[in-house]
Amino acid sequence: EETSYGLALFPEHIDVSALTPGRQAGTTWAASGPPPEDDRHPGVEYDPTQPLFGQLGKDARQASAERGETGLNHLVEELAGRILQFLADG
């Protein structure tokens, strides 16, 4: 979802073409390497050769500005409703 929000808000900073396989482990990780197996989150891809390296959640290759706009509109409506309710109760 974050990639869709980024495409909706600041598309000039989002490069979905970077979501490709082929990174090299030696140039991806710090000198200490990846975290130990028992410290890894189960939903994150830790293999730098995979296109979804470092991602958690939905596949960012499916992101779109339209999806981001829909989510942001829902967020703004929900937040505005809560603020109005707070002011009415206050």
C-alpha positions in Angstrom: 0.0 0.0 0.0 2.8 2.4 0.8 4.0 2.3 -2.8 0.5 3.2 -4.1 0.4 6.1 -1.6 3.8 7.3 -2.9 2.7 7.0 -6.5 -0.4 9.2 -5.7 1.5 11.8 -3.6 5.0 12.0 -5.2 5.3 9.8 -8.2 8.6 11.5 -9.2 10.2 9.7 -6.3 8.9 6.2 -7.0 10.8 3.9 -9.3 8.8 0.7 -9.6 11.3 -0.4 -12.3 13.8 -1.0 -9.5 11.7 -4.0 -8.3 13.7 -6.5 -10.3 15.8 -9.5 -9.4 19.5 -9.5 -9.5 20.9 -7.6 -6.6 24.2 -8.9 -5.2 24.3 -9.9 -1.5 27.9 -8.5 -1.2 26.8 -4.9 -2.2 23.3 -5.0 -0.6 24.0 -5.8 3.1 26.3 -3.9 5.5 29.6 -5.6 6.3 27.8 -7.5 9.1 25.5 -9.2 6.6 21.8 -9.9 6.9 20.2 -10.4 10.3 20.4 -13.9 11.9 17.6 -16.3 10.9 16.0 -16.1 14.4 15.9 -12.3 14.2 14.1 -12.1 10.9 10.5 -11.1 10.4 8.7 -14.0 8.8 7.0 -11.8 6.1 10.0 -10.0 4.8 12.1 -11.2 1.8 15.8 -11.2 2.9 17.2 -12.6 -0.4 18.6 -9.6 -2.3 18.4 -11.5 -5.6 14.6 -11.5 -5.4 12.6 -8.6 -6.8 10.6 -8.2 -3.6 13.8 -7.9 -1.4 13.1 -5.9 1.8 9.3 -5.9 1.3 6.7 -6.8 3.8 3.1 -7.1 2.8 1.6 -6.8 -0.6 3.6 -7.0 -3.8 4.7 -3.4 -4.7 4.7 -4.3 -8.3 0.9 -4.2 -8.1 0.8 -0.6 -6.9 -1.0 2.2 -8.7 -1.6 5.9 -8.1 -5.4 5.2 -8.4 -5.2 2.7 -5.6 -3.2 5.2 -3.5 -5.7 8.0 -4.1 -8.6 5.7 -3.1 -6.8 4.8 0.1 -5.9 8.4 0.9 -9.4 9.6 0.3 -10.7 7.0 2.7 -8.1 8.0 5.3 -8.9 11.7 5.0 -12.7 11.0 5.3 -12.2 8.9 8.4 -9.8 11.4 10.0 -12.2 14.3 9.2 -15.1 12.4 10.7 -13.2 11.7 13.9 -12.1 15.3 14.2 -15.6 16.6 13.7 -16.9 14.1 16.3 -14.2 15.2 18.8 -15.1 18.8 18.3 -18.9 18.1 18.7 -18.2 16.2 21.9 -15.8 18.8 23.3 
